[in-house]
Amino acid sequence: MITEAAILYVKKELQANFEKDFKTAGAYISSIAGYRKHSLSKCIEQPDKYLLLVEWETLEDHTIGFRESAEYLEWKKLLHHYYDPFPIVEHFEGVID
C-alpha cells in the first residue's frame, strides 16, 4: 500500500467552496482502480492549510491510473484553482504498522 500526502494551501476567501467541491471530487478519485480511501483534514492553527491523504494499492494506481484518466481532468477542473501555492504531492510506503 502507498499513501499519497499533500499539504494544500487554499485561498482564504474560497475555503467553504473548496470543501464543498472537494466532496464532489471524491467521487472521481474513488472510482479509480487501486484506490483504497482518502481523507481531508483542516489545520487548527492555520485554517487555510489542509492535509490530503490518499491510500492506493500501488504507486502506479495514482501516478498513471488516476493522473492519466478522464476523472483526473474533472478533479483538476474542480480543485486546482483553489491552491496557492500549488501543492507538492509525495508518496509514502509503510515501514511499521
Backbone as JSON Lines, residues from 0, in Angstrom:
{"i":0,"aa":"M","n":[0.84,-1.18,0.0],"ca":[0.0,0.0,0.0],"c":[0.88,1.25,0.0]}
{"i":1,"aa":"I","n":[0.42,2.27,-0.7],"ca":[1.11,3.55,-0.81],"c":[0.18,4.63,-0.26]}
{"i":2,"aa":"T","n":[0.74,5.57,0.49],"ca":[-0.03,6.72,0.94],"c":[0.46,7.96,0.21]}
{"i":3,"aa":"E","n":[-0.43,8.6,-0.46],"ca":[-0.17,9.89,-1.11],"c":[-0.49,10.97,-0.07]}
{"i":4,"aa":"A","n":[0.42,11.93,0.08],"ca":[0.21,13.01,1.04],"c":[0.46,14.35,0.36]}
{"i":5,"aa":"A","n":[-0.42,15.3,0.62],"ca":[-0.26,16.64,0.07],"c":[-0.76,17.66,1.09]}
{"i":6,"aa":"I","n":[0.05,18.69,1.29],"ca":[-0.39,19.85,2.06],"c":[-1.0,20.82,1.06]}
{"i":7,"aa":"L","n":[-2.25,21.2,1.3],"ca":[-2.98,22.07,0.38],"c":[-3.21,23.42,1.06]}
{"i":8,"aa":"Y","n":[-2.7,24.47,0.47],"ca":[-2.99,25.83,0.93],"c":[-4.09,26.39,0.06]}
{"i":9,"aa":"V","n":[-5.21,26.67,0.67],"ca":[-6.41,27.12,-0.06],"c":[-6.6,28.61,0.17]}
{"i":10,"aa":"K","n":[-6.86,29.32,-0.89],"ca":[-7.09,30.77,-0.8],"c":[-8.16,31.04,0.25]}
{"i":11,"aa":"K","n":[-7.85,31.95,1.17],"ca":[-8.7,32.19,2.34],"c":[-10.17,32.44,2.02]}
{"i":12,"aa":"E","n":[-10.44,33.22,1.02],"ca":[-11.83,33.57,0.7],"c":[-12.59,32.45,0.01]}
{"i":13,"aa":"L","n":[-11.9,31.35,-0.31],"ca":[-12.53,30.26,-1.07],"c":[-12.64,28.95,-0.29]}
{"i":14,"aa":"Q","n":[-12.35,28.96,0.98],"ca":[-12.31,27.71,1.75],"c":[-13.64,26.97,1.78]}
{"i":15,"aa":"A","n":[-14.73,27.66,1.98],"ca":[-16.04,27.0,2.04],"c":[-16.37,26.35,0.7]}
{"i":16,"aa":"N","n":[-16.11,27.06,-0.4],"ca":[-16.35,26.49,-1.72],"c":[-15.44,25.3,-1.99]}
{"i":17,"aa":"F","n":[-14.19,25.41,-1.56],"ca":[-13.25,24.31,-1.73],"c":[-13.76,23.05,-1.04]}
{"i":18,"aa":"E","n":[-14.19,23.17,0.19],"ca":[-14.67,21.99,0.94],"c":[-15.88,21.38,0.25]}
{"i":19,"aa":"K","n":[-16.76,22.2,-0.25],"ca":[-17.94,21.7,-0.98],"c":[-17.51,20.97,-2.25]}
{"i":20,"aa":"D","n":[-16.64,21.58,-3.03],"ca":[-16.18,20.97,-4.27],"c":[-15.33,19.73,-4.02]}
{"i":21,"aa":"F","n":[-14.61,19.71,-2.92],"ca":[-13.81,18.53,-2.61],"c":[-14.71,17.31,-2.38]}
{"i":22,"aa":"K","n":[-15.84,17.52,-1.74],"ca":[-16.8,16.41,-1.56],"c":[-17.23,15.85,-2.9]}
{"i":23,"aa":"T","n":[-17.51,16.72,-3.84],"ca":[-17.88,16.29,-5.19],"c":[-16.73,15.55,-5.86]}
{"i":24,"aa":"A","n":[-15.52,16.09,-5.73],"ca":[-14.35,15.5,-6.37],"c":[-14.03,14.1,-5.84]}
{"i":25,"aa":"G","n":[-14.45,13.81,-4.63],"ca":[-14.21,12.49,-4.05],"c":[-14.75,11.36,-4.9]}
{"i":26,"aa":"A","n":[-15.83,11.61,-5.61],"ca":[-16.41,10.57,-6.49],"c":[-15.47,10.23,-7.64]}
{"i":27,"aa":"Y","n":[-14.7,11.21,-8.11],"ca":[-13.78,10.97,-9.22],"c":[-12.6,10.11,-8.79]}
{"i":28,"aa":"I","n":[-11.99,10.46,-7.67],"ca":[-10.8,9.72,-7.25],"c":[-11.18,8.31,-6.77]}
{"i":29,"aa":"S","n":[-12.31,8.19,-6.11],"ca":[-12.69,6.89,-5.54],"c":[-13.11,5.88,-6.6]}
{"i":30,"aa":"S","n":[-13.3,6.33,-7.83],"ca":[-13.7,5.41,-8.9],"c":[-12.5,4.74,-9.6]}
{"i":31,"aa":"I","n":[-11.28,5.1,-9.22],"ca":[-10.08,4.61,-9.9],"c":[-9.64,3.27,-9.31]}
{"i":32,"aa":"A","n":[-9.26,2.35,-10.18],"ca":[-8.73,1.05,-9.73],"c":[-7.51,1.28,-8.85]}
{"i":33,"aa":"G","n":[-7.46,0.57,-7.74],"ca":[-6.33,0.69,-6.82],"c":[-6.54,1.7,-5.71]}
{"i":34,"aa":"Y","n":[-7.59,2.5,-5.82],"ca":[-7.93,3.46,-4.76],"c":[-8.43,2.68,-3.54]}
{"i":35,"aa":"R","n":[-7.99,3.06,-2.35],"ca":[-8.47,2.44,-1.12],"c":[-9.34,3.39,-0.29]}
{"i":36,"aa":"K","n":[-8.79,4.57,0.02],"ca":[-9.57,5.55,0.78],"c":[-8.82,6.87,0.77]}
{"i":37,"aa":"H","n":[-9.54,7.94,1.17],"ca":[-8.89,9.24,1.3],"c":[-9.5,10.01,2.47]}
{"i":38,"aa":"S","n":[-8.74,11.0,2.93],"ca":[-9.24,11.89,3.97],"c":[-8.7,13.29,3.72]}
{"i":39,"aa":"L","n":[-9.45,14.26,4.18],"ca":[-9.04,15.66,4.1],"c":[-9.21,16.24,5.49]}
{"i":40,"aa":"S","n":[-8.14,16.82,6.03],"ca":[-8.17,17.43,7.36],"c":[-7.78,18.9,7.25]}
{"i":41,"aa":"K","n":[-8.39,19.71,8.1],"ca":[-8.09,21.14,8.12],"c":[-7.23,21.44,9.34]}
{"i":42,"aa":"C","n":[-6.2,22.24,9.14],"ca":[-5.28,22.6,10.21],"c":[-5.97,23.53,11.22]}
{"i":43,"aa":"I","n":[-5.78,23.25,12.48],"ca":[-6.37,24.07,13.54],"c":[-5.64,25.41,13.65]}
{"i":44,"aa":"E","n":[-4.31,25.35,13.61],"ca":[-3.52,26.57,13.79],"c":[-3.49,27.48,12.55]}
{"i":45,"aa":"Q","n":[-3.68,26.9,11.4],"ca":[-3.6,27.66,10.15],"c":[-4.77,27.24,9.26]}
{"i":46,"aa":"P","n":[-5.91,27.9,9.37],"ca":[-7.14,27.42,8.73],"c":[-7.15,27.37,7.21]}
{"i":47,"aa":"D","n":[-6.17,27.97,6.54],"ca":[-6.11,27.86,5.09],"c":[-5.27,26.66,4.64]}
{"i":48,"aa":"K","n":[-4.83,25.85,5.59],"ca":[-3.96,24.7,5.33],"c":[-4.73,23.4,5.57]}
{"i":49,"aa":"Y","n":[-4.67,22.51,4.57],"ca":[-5.36,21.22,4.64],"c":[-4.35,20.11,4.4]}
{"i":50,"aa":"L","n":[-4.66,18.94,4.92],"ca":[-3.85,17.74,4.68],"c":[-4.71,16.73,3.95]}
{"i":51,"aa":"L","n":[-4.26,16.35,2.76],"ca":[-4.92,15.31,1.98],"c":[-4.09,14.04,2.07]}
{"i":52,"aa":"L","n":[-4.73,12.94,2.46],"ca":[-4.11,11.62,2.47],"c":[-4.95,10.69,1.63]}
{"i":53,"aa":"V","n":[-4.3,9.98,0.71],"ca":[-4.99,9.02,-0.14],"c":[-4.22,7.71,-0.09]}
{"i":54,"aa":"E","n":[-4.92,6.62,0.14],"ca":[-4.28,5.3,0.12],"c":[-4.55,4.63,-1.22]}
{"i":55,"aa":"W","n":[-3.47,4.13,-1.82],"ca":[-3.51,3.43,-3.1],"c":[-2.88,2.06,-2.95]}
{"i":56,"aa":"E","n":[-3.3,1.12,-3.76],"ca":[-2.68,-0.21,-3.77],"c":[-1.22,-0.11,-4.23]}
{"i":57,"aa":"T","n":[-0.97,0.65,-5.31],"ca":[0.39,0.81,-5.84],"c":[0.62,2.27,-6.21]}
{"i":58,"aa":"L","n":[1.86,2.64,-6.36],"ca":[2.21,3.99,-6.79],"c":[1.61,4.29,-8.16]}
{"i":59,"aa":"E","n":[1.67,3.32,-9.05],"ca":[1.16,3.5,-10.41],"c":[-0.35,3.7,-10.45]}
{"i":60,"aa":"D","n":[-1.07,3.18,-9.46],"ca":[-2.51,3.44,-9.41],"c":[-2.78,4.94,-9.33]}
{"i":61,"aa":"H","n":[-1.91,5.66,-8.64],"ca":[-2.05,7.11,-8.56],"c":[-1.41,7.81,-9.76]}
{"i":62,"aa":"T","n":[-0.12,7.53,-9.97],"ca":[0.64,8.3,-10.96],"c":[0.22,8.04,-12.4]}
{"i":63,"aa":"I","n":[-0.29,6.86,-12.68],"ca":[-0.74,6.52,-14.03],"c":[-2.26,6.38,-14.06]}
{"i":64,"aa":"G","n":[-2.78,5.47,-13.24],"ca":[-4.22,5.18,-13.25],"c":[-5.08,6.4,-13.04]}
{"i":65,"aa":"F","n":[-4.74,7.22,-12.05],"ca":[-5.54,8.41,-11.78],"c":[-5.07,9.6,-12.61]}
{"i":66,"aa":"R","n":[-3.8,9.9,-12.56],"ca":[-3.29,11.11,-13.21],"c":[-3.44,11.12,-14.73]}
{"i":67,"aa":"E","n":[-3.6,9.96,-15.34],"ca":[-3.78,9.9,-16.79],"c":[-5.22,9.6,-17.2]}
{"i":68,"aa":"S","n":[-6.15,9.8,-16.25],"ca":[-7.55,9.45,-16.51],"c":[-8.4,10.68,-16.79]}
{"i":69,"aa":"A","n":[-9.57,10.42,-17.36],"ca":[-10.57,11.48,-17.56],"c":[-11.07,12.0,-16.22]}
{"i":70,"aa":"E","n":[-11.12,11.12,-15.22],"ca":[-11.55,11.52,-13.87],"c":[-10.61,12.57,-13.28]}
{"i":71,"aa":"Y","n":[-9.32,12.42,-13.54],"ca":[-8.35,13.39,-13.05],"c":[-8.6,14.77,-13.67]}
{"i":72,"aa":"L","n":[-8.95,14.81,-14.93],"ca":[-9.24,16.09,-15.58],"c":[-10.41,16.8,-14.89]}
{"i":73,"aa":"E","n":[-11.41,16.03,-14.47],"ca":[-12.55,16.6,-13.74],"c":[-12.12,17.07,-12.35]}
{"i":74,"aa":"W","n":[-11.31,16.26,-11.67],"ca":[-10.75,16.6,-10.36],"c":[-9.99,17.93,-10.47]}
{"i":75,"aa":"K","n":[-9.16,18.01,-11.48],"ca":[-8.33,19.19,-11.71],"c":[-9.2,20.43,-11.94]}
{"i":76,"aa":"K","n":[-10.24,20.3,-12.76],"ca":[-11.15,21.42,-13.03],"c":[-11.83,21.91,-11.76]}
{"i":77,"aa":"L","n":[-12.23,20.97,-10.92],"ca":[-12.94,21.32,-9.68],"c":[-12.04,21.97,-8.64]}
{"i":78,"aa":"L","n":[-10.79,21.51,-8.54],"ca":[-9.99,21.85,-7.36],"c":[-8.74,22.7,-7.58]}
{"i":79,"aa":"H","n":[-8.09,22.59,-8.69],"ca":[-6.75,23.18,-8.81],"c":[-6.73,24.71,-8.7]}
{"i":80,"aa":"H","n":[-7.81,25.38,-9.0],"ca":[-7.81,26.84,-8.91],"c":[-7.88,27.36,-7.47]}
{"i":81,"aa":"Y","n":[-8.1,26.47,-6.5],"ca":[-8.17,26.88,-5.1],"c":[-6.8,27.03,-4.45]}
{"i":82,"aa":"Y","n":[-5.76,26.43,-5.0],"ca":[-4.47,26.32,-4.32],"c":[-3.57,27.52,-4.57]}
{"i":83,"aa":"D","n":[-2.9,27.95,-3.49],"ca":[-1.87,28.98,-3.59],"c":[-0.93,28.85,-2.41]}
{"i":84,"aa":"P","n":[0.25,28.29,-2.63],"ca":[0.83,27.82,-3.9],"c":[0.29,26.44,-4.27]}
{"i":85,"aa":"F","n":[0.66,25.99,-5.46],"ca":[0.24,24.66,-5.89],"c":[0.94,23.62,-5.02]}
{"i":86,"aa":"P","n":[0.23,22.58,-4.57],"ca":[0.8,21.63,-3.62],"c":[1.86,20.7,-4.21]}
{"i":87,"aa":"I","n":[2.74,20.29,-3.32],"ca":[3.69,19.22,-3.63],"c":[3.07,17.93,-3.12]}
{"i":88,"aa":"V","n":[3.03,16.92,-3.98],"ca":[2.46,15.63,-3.63],"c":[3.6,14.63,-3.45]}
{"i":89,"aa":"E","n":[3.58,13.91,-2.33],"ca":[4.6,12.9,-2.07],"c":[3.94,11.58,-1.76]}
{"i":90,"aa":"H","n":[4.72,10.51,-1.91],"ca":[4.2,9.15,-1.71],"c":[5.04,8.45,-0.62]}
{"i":91,"aa":"F","n":[4.34,7.7,0.21],"ca":[4.99,7.02,1.32],"c":[4.56,5.55,1.32]}
{"i":92,"aa":"E","n":[5.49,4.68,1.76],"ca":[5.11,3.29,1.96],"c":[5.37,2.93,3.41]}
{"i":93,"aa":"G","n":[4.54,2.05,3.93],"ca":[4.61,1.69,5.34],"c":[5.92,1.01,5.71]}
{"i":94,"aa":"V","n":[6.35,1.3,6.91],"ca":[7.54,0.66,7.47],"c":[7.13,-0.19,8.67]}
{"i":95,"aa":"I","n":[6.31,0.38,9.54],"ca":[5.82,-0.31,10.72],"c":[4.32,-0.06,10.83]}
{"i":96,"aa":"D","n":[3.56,-1.13,11.0],"ca":[2.11,-0.98,11.2],"c":[1.79,-1.08,12.66]}
